[in-house]
Amino acid sequence: MRSDACRVTGRELGTFEIDDLKFTLAAETFSSVGIGDIVGQVKGDARKHLGRMVRRTMRDKRVDTMILPIGSGLLLCRKI
């Protein structure tokens, strides 16, 4: 489970949400299932952070692939 991996490594799982209601609902859900302490929520459009995420992923030797659901499609970044 990703939450276990985050706790073991001391890392945070990040999520983005544009809609206020969905942001609040997500925070309540994360808290109710016991992962609110390891989920970092960002209120805003993930596409505005995309360049930073891709650059960070490309530098991280532990990561081979990053898949992001965006709109009705997916962005797939894979190191070759």
Secondary structure, 3 states (H helix, E strand, C coil): CHHHHHHHHCCCEEEEECCHHHHHHHHHHHHHCCCCCCEEEEECCHHHHHHHHHHHHHHCCCCCEEEEEECCEEEEEECC
